[in-house]
Structures are given as C-alpha cells and as structure tokens.
C-alpha cells in the first residue's frame, strides 16, 4: 500500500502522519520495530528498494516513511517510480505500507501523477478564511478550551495559515485564560497580535521613508525572540495583501467587504490594509515585494537573519 501526503500545510500533514504511525503500532506492530524513516534527499535508490522490499520481522508488514523524494533529480524519481510499478505496491493492501510525504511535489512529474492516482492520498492546502476559523474552534475544543466565532475569526485574521504558530499560541492562550475561555482581551495580548501590529507599523514606516524607525521595529522583534524566517514571512504576507488591495483600489473598488470577498481575506485585515495601501503606488509595492523575495532567498541560504533584514530596510 502506498499513501501519499502532500501540500504546504506541514502541520496537518505531520498530524496525519503521526496518526497513521500510531494506528500502525496499535493494530499491526506494538513493538514499533517495523517502522522505518527514509530521508528522500539522501538515500540511494538501492537503499530505497531494500527498505520497501524487506519483509517484516514478527509482524504482518512494515511501514516505511519516505520524505522529500521530490527534492531529488528527475532520474532518481524515475527509478523510484519503476520500483513502485514493478512491485505493484500502490493499491495493494497486503504489502508493506509506504508513505510518501512532500511539501512541494512537482505536479507535472510522472511520479506525482502515479502517486496522486492511487487510492490513498491526501493534499494539505493552507487553511484560509472560514476553514481556518473552524480549525481554530476545533483546536481550542480539543485542548479543553472555549472560544466564540467572532474571536476565532479575530485570531485567524492575525495568521497567514501557519498552524505551527497558531497551535502554539492557542496552547498559551488557554493556559492563561480564566475558566478556559479565550476572549478578545486575551487575543490582544498574544504574540501573533503583537507581531501583526508591529508589521503594520513597519509597513507604515517604510511608506514614510523612516528607515530608522523601520530598523528599530525589526530589531525589537528579533530581540523579543521572534524567529527571523517567521518575521520575514509575516512581512511578505502583509506586502502581498497590500499589492492585492492596491490593485483593487486602482480598479476603482473601495468597499472593504467587497475587496475581502474577492481576495478571500478576512474583512478585518482589509479594513486595516486599505488606508495603508493608499500610501503606496502599485509599482512601489511591486518593487518592495521583489526585494523581499531576494531577502527570502538570502535568508534561506544561511545568511544572518538580522543582517539580511536590516539590508532589506536600507536598500529599499
């Protein structure tokens, strides 16, 4: 049996994977000896072939988890595909369980089409709008807390769909609330809310050409322990929203609810974005956004987060 988990929402994909592993241990192999993890970026094709073909030990079958196979060259993917086809593993319930997990698979590739054509696959897109609000409500209940629809929506409006950050923040909010109910005042004190306000102020400082203030806002967040990659992600998110809103304004649209509906964004976020987007031209926003993409590449190549973010402010 081949199970294919893919998509940018790594939080829900990880939860699904953990659920499958727990079920396997509970129902098939209580010892856990027949669980194997493969790093798709490093394994050889012989190691992959051996892992999927090896018989289980004192258990009906093995479970093999192969992550990031799509990060390899096409020839490696082709060899993996040939092994799967030759062994007729995809939809067989008798053989070992092979789980492929990839965040960004190439949907044009033959391997993707083969895996996605199987019976057991699930795509994890980022949750947005009502889906994100429903997830927050369910997560809070699961953790023993309470939150009403309005406050779940408010919390959702401060997130870009990053469930890793949201899950951690929900845990903190429940821990410090009275009787387990998360209210608006609690959300106002959350890290997500404070980061969002900081990003909003940063965008204002950039619009006003106040680089000194912009640098201070960046360094205040880093000093507070905010992860540099997450901070950049939130900045990129805000400027992406501003570009979209500026484009709608240039078309003559000014109603916040109408813009929110068109862009599939929370009305609260659009209400704040409209006056800010009005301070920029579309070309200015596009230039800044391209600079942010360059900054993202430099950060992911291992350069100092503080240095890269400061250079972004200085160079725009």
C-alpha positions in Angstrom: 0.0 0.0 0.0 1.3 3.5 -0.9 0.0 6.5 1.0 0.7 10.0 -0.4 0.6 13.0 1.8 1.5 16.4 0.2 0.9 20.1 0.3 2.2 23.3 2.1 0.3 22.7 5.3 3.0 20.7 7.1 1.3 20.9 10.4 -1.8 18.9 9.4 0.3 16.6 7.3 2.5 15.9 10.3 -0.6 15.2 12.4 -1.9 12.8 9.8 1.4 11.0 9.6 1.6 10.7 13.4 -1.9 9.3 13.4 -1.0 6.7 10.7 2.1 5.7 12.7 0.2 5.4 16.0 -2.5 3.3 14.2 0.2 1.0 12.8 1.8 0.4 16.2 -1.6 -0.1 17.8 -3.0 -2.5 15.2 -0.1 -4.1 13.4 3.2 -3.9 15.3 3.1 -2.9 19.0 6.9 -3.2 19.2 7.5 -0.4 16.6 10.4 -2.4 15.3 8.9 -2.4 11.8 8.7 1.3 11.4 11.4 2.9 9.1 12.1 6.5 8.1 13.9 7.4 4.9 15.4 10.8 4.1 14.5 11.2 0.5 17.2 13.8 -0.1 20.0 11.5 1.0 19.1 7.8 0.4 20.4 5.9 -2.6 18.0 4.0 -4.9 19.3 0.7 -3.6 18.5 1.8 0.0 15.0 2.7 -1.1 14.5 -0.6 -2.9 15.8 -2.6 0.0 13.6 -0.7 2.5 10.3 -1.2 0.6 11.1 -4.8 -0.3 12.3 -6.1 3.0 9.9 -8.4 4.8 8.6 -7.5 8.3 10.0 -9.1 11.5 7.5 -10.8 13.7 4.7 -8.6 12.2 2.4 -8.9 9.2 4.0 -5.9 7.4 6.4 -2.9 7.8 5.7 0.8 7.5 8.2 3.0 5.6 8.0 6.8 5.6 9.9 8.5 2.8 10.1 12.3 3.0 11.2 14.8 0.4 11.7 12.4 -2.5 10.6 15.2 -4.9 13.6 17.3 -3.9 15.8 14.8 -5.8 16.7 14.9 -9.5 14.2 13.5 -12.1 16.3 10.4 -12.7 16.0 9.4 -9.0 12.3 9.9 -9.1 12.0 7.8 -12.3 13.8 5.0 -10.6 11.5 5.2 -7.6 8.6 5.1 -9.9 9.9 2.0 -11.7 10.3 0.2 -8.3 6.8 1.0 -7.3 5.3 -0.1 -10.6 7.4 -3.3 -10.7 6.4 -4.3 -7.2 2.8 -3.3 -7.8 2.8 -1.6 -4.4 0.4 1.3 -4.9 -3.0 -0.1 -4.1 -2.1 -3.4 -2.5 -3.4 -4.0 1.0 -1.2 -7.0 1.6 2.3 -5.5 1.1 4.3 -3.1 3.3 2.9 0.4 3.9 4.9 3.0 2.1 4.2 6.7 3.0 5.5 9.5 0.8 5.4 12.9 2.3 6.4 16.0 0.4 5.6 19.7 0.9 6.1 20.8 -2.7 5.9 17.9 -5.1 6.2 18.6 -8.8 2.7 18.0 -10.0 3.9 17.7 -13.6 6.1 14.8 -12.9 5.3 11.1 -13.7 5.9 10.1 -10.1 3.4 12.7 -8.8 0.8 11.5 -11.3 1.3 7.9 -10.3 1.1 8.6 -6.5 -1.8 11.0 -6.8 -3.6 8.4 -9.0 -3.7 5.9 -6.1 -6.5 5.2 -3.7 -4.7 6.6 -0.6 -3.7 10.2 -0.9 -4.4 13.5 0.8 -3.5 17.0 -0.1 -2.9 19.6 2.7 -3.5 23.1 1.4 -3.1 26.1 3.7 -6.4 26.8 5.6 -7.9 30.2 4.9 -11.0 32.2 5.9 -13.9 30.0 7.2 -11.8 26.8 7.1 -9.1 28.4 9.3 -11.7 29.7 11.7 -13.3 26.3 12.0 -9.9 24.7 12.6 -9.2 27.2 15.4 -12.6 26.5 17.1 -11.9 22.7 16.8 -8.3 23.0 18.1 -9.4 25.1 21.1 -12.1 22.5 22.0 -9.6 19.7 21.5 -7.3 21.3 24.0 -10.1 21.8 26.5 -10.8 25.5 26.0 -13.6 27.6 24.5 -13.7 30.4 22.0 -16.6 32.1 20.2 -16.9 32.5 16.4 -16.0 36.2 16.5 -12.8 35.7 18.5 -11.8 32.7 16.4 -12.2 34.9 13.4 -10.1 37.6 15.0 -7.3 35.2 15.8 -7.5 33.8 12.2 -7.1 37.3 10.8 -3.7 37.5 12.5 -2.4 34.4 10.9 -1.2 33.5 7.4 -2.4 30.0 7.8 0.7 28.9 9.7 -0.8 26.3 12.0 2.5 25.7 13.8 2.4 29.2 15.2 -1.3 29.1 15.8 -1.2 25.8 17.6 1.5 27.1 20.0 -0.4 30.4 20.5 -3.7 28.5 21.3 -1.9 26.5 24.0 -0.5 29.7 25.6 -3.9 31.4 25.4 -5.8 28.5 27.1 -3.1 28.2 29.8 -3.5 31.8 30.9 -7.3 32.3 30.4 -9.9 32.1 33.2 -12.1 29.1 33.0 -10.6 28.2 29.7 -12.4 30.7 27.5 -10.3 32.8 25.1 -11.7 36.3 24.9 -10.8 39.4 22.9 -8.5 40.8 25.6 -6.5 37.6 25.7 -6.0 37.7 21.9 -4.9 41.3 22.1 -2.0 40.2 24.4 -1.0 37.3 22.1 2.3 37.1 20.3 0.5 36.8 16.9 -1.4 40.0 17.6 1.6 42.0 18.7 3.7 40.8 15.7 0.8 41.8 13.4 0.7 45.3 14.9 4.5 45.5 14.6 4.4 44.5 10.9 1.6 47.1 10.3 3.7 49.8 11.9 6.8 48.6 9.9 4.9 49.0 6.6 3.9 52.5 7.6 7.5 53.4 8.5 8.6 52.1 5.1 5.9 54.2 3.3 7.0 57.3 5.2 10.7 56.6 4.3 11.5 56.4 8.0 14.3 53.8 7.9 15.4 54.5 11.4 12.0 53.5 12.8 11.8 50.6 10.5 15.1 49.2 11.6 14.1 49.7 15.3 10.8 47.7 14.7 12.8 44.9 13.0 15.3 44.7 15.8 12.7 44.9 18.6 11.0 41.8 17.2 14.3 39.9 16.9 15.3 40.9 20.4 12.0 39.6 21.7 12.8 36.2 20.3 10.7 36.2 17.1 12.1 33.7 14.6 13.7 35.6 11.7 12.1 33.4 9.0 8.7 33.8 10.6 9.2 37.5 10.8 10.1 37.7 7.1 7.1 35.5 6.3 4.7 37.9 8.0 6.3 40.9 6.3 5.9 39.2 2.9 2.3 38.3 3.7 1.5 41.9 4.6 3.0 43.4 1.4 1.3 40.7 -0.7 -2.0 41.8 0.8 -1.1 45.5 0.1 -0.3 44.7 -3.5 -3.7 42.9 -3.9 -5.6 45.7 -2.2 -3.7 48.5 -4.2 -4.7 46.7 -7.4 -8.4 46.7 -6.4 -8.2 50.4 -5.4 -6.7 51.2 -8.8 -9.7 49.4 -10.4 -12.0 51.8 -8.6 -13.1 49.3 -5.8 -13.1 50.8 -2.3 -15.6 48.7 -0.4 -13.7 46.7 2.2 -16.1 43.8 2.3 -16.2 43.5 -1.5 -12.4 43.5 -1.6 -12.2 40.9 1.2 -14.6 38.7 -0.7 -12.6 39.0 -3.9 -9.3 38.3 -2.3 -10.6 35.6 0.1 -9.2 37.5 3.1 -10.7 38.5 6.5 -12.6 41.8 6.3 -10.7 43.0 9.5 -7.4 42.6 7.6 -8.7 44.5 4.6 -10.1 47.4 6.7 -6.6 48.0 8.0 -4.9 47.4 4.7 -6.9 49.9 2.6 -5.5 53.1 4.2 -2.0 51.7 4.3 -2.1 50.6 0.6 -3.2 54.1 -0.3 0.2 55.4 0.9 2.0 53.4 -1.9 1.8 53.2 -5.6 1.4 49.7 -7.2 4.9 49.9 -8.7 6.4 50.8 -5.3 4.7 47.8 -3.7 5.8 45.5 -6.5 9.5 46.7 -6.2 9.4 46.1 -2.4 7.8 42.7 -2.8 10.6 41.7 -5.3 13.2 42.8 -2.8 11.5 40.7 -0.1 11.8 37.6 -2.4 15.5 38.3 -2.8 15.8 38.7 1.0 14.0 35.3 1.5 16.5 33.5 -0.8 19.5 35.1 1.1 18.0 34.1 4.5 17.4 30.5 3.4 20.9 30.3 2.1 22.1 30.7 5.6 22.9 34.4 5.9 22.4 36.1 9.2 18.7 36.9 9.7 19.3 40.3 11.4 21.8 41.4 8.7 19.6 40.3 5.8 16.5 42.0 7.3 18.4 45.2 8.1 19.8 45.3 4.5 16.3 45.0 3.2 15.3 48.1 5.0 18.4 50.0 4.0 18.2 49.0 0.3 14.5 49.7 -0.4 
